[in-house]
């Protein structure tokens, strides 16, 4: 049986619900103003005050859903304002 190959152009055709775009550690770090290694350090220490908990742990590493990161950011912003 021949392995199925996916072309990069085909990836753009995949429909992913808007709220379920995924972020890896690098993308999450850029978004929060951290380096990838900092995100992974917080994750290994289970320090979830500075980063949200990942939604899934894949073989390639942790991933976060866009929607859950937005919700975490809103909650943290409210906490910073004392709400």
Secondary structure as GFF3:
##gff-version 3
##sequence-region A 1 83
A	DSSP	alpha_helix	8	11	.	.	.	ID=ss1
A	DSSP	three_ten_helix	18	20	.	.	.	ID=ss2
A	DSSP	beta_strand	22	23	.	.	.	ID=ss3
A	DSSP	alpha_helix	25	32	.	.	.	ID=ss4
A	DSSP	alpha_helix	36	44	.	.	.	ID=ss5
A	DSSP	beta_strand	56	58	.	.	.	ID=ss6
A	DSSP	beta_strand	61	65	.	.	.	ID=ss7
A	DSSP	alpha_helix	66	80	.	.	.	ID=ss8
###
